[in-house]
């Protein structure tokens, strides 16, 4: 492959066609089903799939077969199939993965920005979903087009673009079962839904954490009562909820207490964390928008992370469990909060798991820890939304190590880096079980301050151009 020509081809494609396409995509509130119970009636998920299908149909890629695959009652998928070139045969395949559903709005967008308001500023496209992960289908087919424009031999390429990833991919197993006979012998999975430690080189994801999500509800009374009459006698549902959460993690350190949620860290992953820590240094923790805080006597500092050691910071967000409260109910707004002892407290919980911990068993254990022996005999329920296992990549083949490094040096001018990520992509575990011999190129553009799922989310435009060129280089080197 002529790397310079591929880069020129892809740069033009992004500037003239794909960025404008993603601007339109950002405007669509295509929230994942967990955040839009009426997704089918609203039609936003269907709309972004149809838009991607219309664009893909217009591409001049020889032999491209494209369809929207729908199973009754499930979110739609876009599936594409492009035959191999130069007589390489169509049995061994490269499978691209991405998704088009989005996280909800989230508060805190700065003035002039918003989740459905695309803004290009300082080389970044702001708005929900472009980087996570709406760009993937456009990048994948453009990679194929760039290779074909140079007549570079490449394997058969397939793509599955789903629309419920942000809800834990509950519909994906049914689609994998339906499409499995058409996938061939998957040699490489190119997942474009991950992160990057910086925007200066290709980052390959070696592991992903699992996730238990659910709702904890503590009920003490059937209705609210005057706090002056009841407080001190009737236990607060909030205090009971705090006690229950303290069963899960240490409130002083955040360390998850039960061994069932922990796993041994493989030596290879420790070595990769050390190498990534050398590259990133304090950027591992400085990337986050820490709030400033005053410590008196004119001193003004930012809030502190749990650790400032780069290697420990990487392991904390990739191979150790962590509990977060991501939502709450049962609380009136501040201006409506009278002197009332509330009858119930509800928290939305997110427990990230090490990559090798079984999601279903972790869900069952979490439920027992929260519900058994409730304080004051309160009514305590934990309703699990999902329990998704994590993913730990199989041993990387020497050809992929070489190809990734060459691709990174060509596209970015620096060697490739390898690191785990803290998010969850259920598809990886599912596919690994179906195709145990496959190699995995899991990468993405969610780098420092890109803030996926939060306010001010952005796509780094120069990075996505370079990443596309790097992926093209690697696809051209998949063994026949």
C-alpha positions in Angstrom: 0.0 0.0 0.0 1.2 3.5 -0.8 0.7 5.0 2.7 0.9 8.6 1.5 -1.7 8.1 -1.2 -4.0 6.3 1.2 -3.7 9.2 3.6 -4.5 11.7 0.8 -7.5 9.6 -0.3 -8.9 9.3 3.3 -8.2 13.0 4.2 -10.2 14.1 1.2 -13.0 11.7 2.0 -13.2 12.9 5.6 -13.1 16.6 4.7 -15.5 16.6 1.8 -17.9 13.9 2.7 -17.7 12.2 6.1 -17.4 15.1 8.5 -20.5 16.7 6.9 -22.2 13.3 7.2 -21.4 13.1 10.9 -22.6 16.7 11.5 -26.0 15.5 10.3 -25.7 12.4 12.5 -25.0 14.4 15.6 -28.3 16.2 15.2 -30.4 13.0 15.6 -31.2 12.1 19.2 -30.8 8.4 18.5 -30.7 7.3 22.1 -30.1 3.7 23.0 -33.2 1.8 24.1 -32.2 1.9 27.8 -32.6 5.7 27.6 -35.6 5.9 25.2 -38.3 3.3 26.0 -40.2 4.6 23.0 -37.3 4.2 20.5 -39.4 2.2 18.0 -42.1 4.9 17.9 -39.7 7.8 17.8 -37.8 6.2 14.8 -34.4 7.8 15.5 -32.5 4.6 15.6 -34.1 3.5 12.3 -33.3 7.0 10.8 -29.6 6.8 11.5 -29.4 3.3 10.2 -31.2 4.3 7.0 -29.0 7.3 6.6 -25.9 5.1 6.8 -27.4 2.6 4.4 -28.2 5.4 1.9 -24.6 6.7 2.0 -23.1 3.2 1.8 -25.3 2.3 -1.2 -23.9 5.2 -3.1 -20.2 4.1 -2.6 -18.4 2.7 -5.6 -17.1 -0.4 -4.0 -17.2 -3.4 -6.3 -19.4 -6.2 -5.1 -20.7 -4.4 -2.0 -23.8 -6.1 -0.6 -25.6 -4.1 2.0 -28.8 -4.6 4.0 -30.6 -3.5 7.1 -31.2 -6.6 9.1 -34.3 -6.5 11.4 -35.7 -9.0 13.9 -39.2 -8.3 15.2 -39.1 -6.4 18.4 -35.3 -5.8 18.3 -33.2 -2.8 17.3 -32.0 -2.8 13.7 -28.5 -3.7 12.4 -26.7 -2.6 9.3 -24.7 -5.5 7.7 -22.3 -5.1 4.7 -20.3 -7.7 2.8 -17.5 -6.9 0.3 -15.8 -9.7 -1.6 -12.0 -10.2 -1.5 -9.8 -8.8 -4.2 -6.9 -10.2 -6.2 -8.1 -13.8 -5.9 -7.5 -14.0 -2.1 -10.7 -16.1 -1.6 -13.8 -15.2 0.4 -13.6 -17.7 3.3 -11.2 -15.8 5.5 -12.7 -12.5 6.5 -12.2 -9.2 8.3 -15.2 -8.2 10.4 -15.7 -4.5 11.2 -17.8 -3.5 14.2 -19.5 -0.3 15.3 -22.7 1.1 16.6 -25.0 4.0 15.9 -27.0 4.3 19.1 -26.1 7.0 21.6 -26.0 7.9 25.3 -28.5 10.4 26.7 -28.0 14.1 26.8 -26.3 14.7 30.1 -26.1 18.1 31.7 -23.1 20.4 31.8 -22.5 21.3 28.1 -20.7 24.6 27.9 -22.3 27.6 26.3 -22.7 27.1 22.5 -22.5 23.3 22.7 -25.1 20.6 23.1 -25.7 16.9 22.6 -27.7 17.3 19.3 -25.9 20.6 18.3 -22.9 19.8 16.1 -20.1 22.4 16.4 -16.7 22.2 14.7 -14.1 24.0 16.7 -10.3 23.7 16.9 -10.3 20.5 14.8 -12.9 18.8 16.9 -16.5 17.9 16.1 -18.6 18.4 19.3 -21.9 16.6 19.9 -23.1 13.3 21.0 -22.1 10.1 19.2 -19.7 11.0 16.4 -16.7 9.5 18.2 -18.8 7.0 20.1 -19.3 5.4 17.7 -21.1 6.9 14.7 -17.9 7.3 12.7 -17.2 3.6 12.5 -19.4 2.5 9.6 -18.1 5.5 7.5 -14.5 4.8 8.4 -14.8 1.1 7.7 -16.2 1.4 4.2 -13.7 4.3 3.4 -10.8 2.1 4.5 -12.0 -0.5 2.0 -12.4 2.1 -0.7 -8.9 3.5 -0.1 -7.4 0.0 -0.6 -9.4 -0.7 -3.7 -8.5 2.7 -5.2 -4.9 1.4 -5.2 -5.8 -2.2 -6.2 -4.2 -3.4 -3.0 -5.1 -7.1 -2.4 -7.3 -7.5 0.7 -9.5 -10.1 2.3 -13.3 -10.2 2.2 -14.6 -7.5 4.5 -17.8 -7.6 6.5 -19.4 -5.2 8.9 -22.0 -5.4 11.7 -23.2 -2.0 12.9 -25.7 -2.4 15.8 -28.0 0.0 17.6 -28.2 -1.1 21.2 -24.5 -1.2 22.3 -25.0 1.6 24.9 -27.7 -0.6 26.5 -25.4 -3.6 26.8 -26.1 -5.1 23.4 -29.1 -7.2 24.4 -30.2 -7.7 20.8 -26.8 -8.6 19.4 -26.7 -12.3 20.3 -29.8 -12.9 18.2 -28.2 -11.1 15.2 -24.9 -13.0 15.6 -26.8 -16.3 15.6 -28.7 -15.1 12.5 -25.6 -13.8 10.6 -23.0 -16.4 11.8 -23.3 -18.6 8.8 -22.4 -15.7 6.6 -19.4 -14.5 8.5 -16.9 -17.0 7.2 -13.6 -17.7 9.0 -13.1 -14.4 10.8 -9.3 -13.7 10.8 -9.5 -10.2 12.2 -12.1 -8.3 14.1 -11.7 -4.5 13.6 -13.7 -2.9 16.4 -13.6 0.9 16.2 -15.5 1.7 19.4 -12.6 2.0 21.9 -10.3 4.6 23.3 -6.8 6.0 22.8 -4.3 7.1 25.4 -3.3 10.1 23.3 -3.9 11.4 19.7 -0.3 10.9 18.7 -0.2 7.1 17.8 -2.3 4.0 17.2 -3.6 2.5 20.4 -4.7 -1.1 20.4 -7.1 -2.2 23.2 -6.0 -5.4 24.8 -8.9 -5.8 27.4 -12.2 -4.3 28.3 -14.0 -4.3 31.7 -17.3 -6.0 32.3 -20.3 -4.2 33.8 -23.2 -4.9 36.2 -25.9 -2.3 35.9 -29.0 -2.0 38.0 -31.3 -0.1 40.3 -31.1 -0.3 44.1 -34.3 0.7 45.9 -34.7 1.1 49.7 -38.2 1.6 51.1 -39.1 2.3 54.7 -42.5 4.1 54.7 -45.5 3.9 52.4 -45.5 7.7 52.2 -43.5 10.7 53.3 -43.9 12.0 56.9 -43.0 15.2 58.8 -39.3 15.0 59.6 -39.8 16.7 62.9 -42.2 14.0 64.0 -40.4 10.9 62.6 -36.7 11.6 62.3 -34.6 9.9 65.0 -37.2 7.2 65.2 -37.9 6.2 61.6 -34.6 5.2 59.9 -33.7 7.3 56.9 -33.9 5.3 53.6 -30.8 7.3 52.5 -28.8 6.2 55.5 -29.8 2.6 54.9 -28.8 2.9 51.2 -25.4 4.2 52.4 -25.0 1.2 54.7 -25.8 -1.1 51.8 -23.3 0.6 49.5 -20.6 0.3 52.2 -21.0 -3.5 51.8 -19.7 -3.1 48.2 -16.8 -0.7 48.5 -14.8 1.1 51.1 -16.1 4.6 51.4 -12.7 6.0 52.2 -10.8 4.4 49.3 -13.3 3.2 46.8 -11.8 -0.3 46.9 -14.4 -2.9 46.1 -14.4 -5.3 49.1 -15.7 -8.7 47.9 -13.1 -11.0 46.3 -15.8 -12.2 43.8 -15.4 -8.9 41.9 -11.6 -9.1 41.6 -9.3 -11.0 39.2 -5.6 -11.7 38.9 -3.9 -9.3 36.4 -2.0 -11.3 33.7 1.7 -10.6 33.5 1.4 -9.4 29.8 -1.2 -6.8 30.8 1.0 -5.6 33.7 3.8 -5.1 31.2 1.6 -3.3 28.8 0.4 -1.0 31.6 4.0 -0.2 32.5 4.8 0.7 28.9 1.7 2.8 28.5 2.4 4.5 31.8 5.9 5.5 30.4 4.3 7.0 27.3 1.4 8.9 29.1 2.8 9.8 32.5 0.5 12.2 34.4 -1.7 12.5 31.3 -3.4 9.3 32.5 -5.1 11.3 35.3 -4.7 14.9 34.2 -7.0 14.3 31.2 -10.1 14.5 33.4 -11.9 17.9 34.2 -11.0 18.1 37.9 -12.8 20.8 39.8 -10.8 23.4 41.5 -10.9 23.6 45.3 -9.6 26.1 47.9 -7.5 25.0 50.8 -7.2 28.3 52.6 -4.4 30.8 52.9 -4.8 31.6 49.2 -3.9 28.1 48.0 -6.0 26.8 45.2 -5.7 23.2 43.9 -7.7 20.7 42.0 -9.4 17.6 43.4 -7.1 14.6 43.5 -7.3 11.2 41.8 -7.1 8.0 43.8 -3.5 7.6 42.6 -1.1 9.7 40.7 1.1 6.8 39.7 0.6 6.3 36.0 0.8 2.5 36.0 -1.5 2.2 39.0 -3.9 4.7 37.4 -4.0 2.6 34.2 -4.7 -0.6 36.2 -7.3 1.1 38.4 -9.4 1.9 35.3 -8.8 -1.3 33.3 -8.3 -4.3 35.6 -9.9 -3.4 39.0 -13.6 -3.2 39.9 -15.2 0.1 40.7 -18.7 1.1 41.9 -20.4 4.3 40.7 -23.8 5.8 41.5 -24.9 7.2 38.1 -28.5 8.3 38.9 -31.0 8.7 41.7 -34.8 8.9 42.3 -37.0 9.6 45.3 -35.4 13.1 45.8 -37.5 16.2 45.3 -35.8 19.2 43.6 -34.0 21.6 46.0 -36.7 24.2 45.7 -39.4 21.6 46.5 -37.6 19.9 49.4 -39.7 20.4 52.5 -39.0 19.0 56.0 -40.2 15.6 55.0 -38.7 12.2 55.8 -38.7 10.6 52.3 -40.3 7.1 52.1 -37.7 5.6 49.7 -34.4 6.2 48.0 -33.4 4.7 44.6 -29.9 4.7 43.1 -28.8 3.6 39.7 -25.6 1.6 40.2 -22.8 0.8 37.8 -20.2 -1.7 38.9 -17.3 -2.1 36.5 -15.6 -5.5 36.6 -12.2 -6.8 35.7 -12.1 -8.3 32.2 -12.1 -12.0 33.3 -14.9 -11.8 35.9 -18.1 -13.5 34.8 -20.8 -10.8 34.5 -23.8 -13.1 35.4 -22.1 -14.5 38.5 -21.1 -10.9 39.5 -24.7 -9.8 39.1 -26.0 -12.5 41.4 -23.4 -11.8 44.0 -24.1 -8.1 44.0 -27.8 -8.7 44.4 -27.2 -11.0 47.4 -24.9 -8.5 49.1 -27.4 -5.7 48.7 -30.6 -7.6 49.5 -29.7 -10.1 52.3 -30.3 -9.1 55.9 -31.5 -5.5 55.2 -30.9 -3.0 58.0 -34.1 -2.3 60.1 -35.9 -4.9 58.0 -36.4 -2.3 55.3 -37.6 -3.4 51.9 -34.5 -3.6 49.7 -34.5 -4.6 46.0 -31.8 -4.7 43.4 -33.2 -4.9 39.9 -30.3 -5.8 37.5 -30.5 -4.2 34.0 -27.7 -6.4 32.7 -24.5 -8.3 33.6 -22.0 -8.1 30.8 -18.7 -10.0 31.0 -15.5 -8.2 30.0 -13.0 -9.2 27.4 -9.4 -10.1 27.5 -7.7 -10.4 24.0 -6.2 -13.7 23.0 -2.4 -13.8 22.4 -1.6 -11.3 19.7 -0.2 -12.9 16.5 3.3 -11.7 15.4 1.9 -10.5 12.1 -0.5 -8.2 13.9 2.1 -6.8 16.2 4.3 -5.9 13.2 1.4 -4.6 11.1 0.1 -2.3 13.9 3.5 -0.9 14.6 4.2 -0.2 10.9 0.7 1.3 10.4 1.2 3.6 13.4 4.6 4.8 12.3 3.3 5.5 8.9 0.1 7.3 9.9 1.2 9.0 13.1 5.0 8.9 13.0 5.2 7.0 16.3 5.0 3.3 17.2 1.8 1.6 18.2 0.9 1.3 21.9 -1.2 -1.4 23.7 -3.4 -0.9 26.7 -6.6 -2.1 28.3 -9.7 0.2 28.4 -12.2 0.6 31.2 -15.4 0.5 29.1 -17.5 -2.4 28.1 -18.2 -3.7 24.5 -20.3 -6.9 25.0 -19.8 -7.8 21.3 -16.1 -8.6 21.8 -16.9 -11.4 24.3 -19.7 -12.7 22.1 -17.5 -12.8 19.0 -14.5 -14.3 20.8 -16.7 -17.2 21.9 -17.9 -17.8 18.3 -14.5 -17.3 16.6 -11.8 -18.3 19.1 -9.0 -18.2 16.4 -9.7 -14.6 15.4 -7.3 -11.7 16.0 -8.6 -8.4 17.4 -7.8 -4.9 16.3 -9.8 -3.0 18.9 -9.1 0.7 18.6 -10.8 4.1 18.5 -10.7 7.9 18.9 -11.9 8.4 22.4 -8.8 10.1 23.8 -8.1 12.7 26.5 -11.0 15.0 27.3 -13.2 13.6 24.4 -15.6 12.8 27.3 -17.7 10.0 25.8 -21.1 9.7 27.5 -20.6 13.1 29.2 -21.0 16.8 28.3 -18.7 18.4 25.6 -18.1 15.0 23.9 -16.0 15.4 20.7 -14.5 13.7 17.7 -10.8 14.6 17.2 -10.8 15.1 13.4 -7.1 14.7 12.7 -6.9 11.6 14.8 -9.8 9.9 13.0 -8.1 10.6 9.6 -4.8 9.0 10.8 -6.6 6.1 12.4 -8.4 5.3 9.2 -5.1 5.2 7.3 -3.6 3.0 10.0 -6.5 0.6 9.8 -6.2 0.4 6.0 -2.6 -0.5 6.4 -3.3 -3.3 8.8 -6.2 -4.7 6.7 -3.9 -4.9 3.8 -1.5 -7.2 5.8 -4.0 -9.8 7.0 -2.6 -13.2 6.1 -4.4 -14.9 3.3 
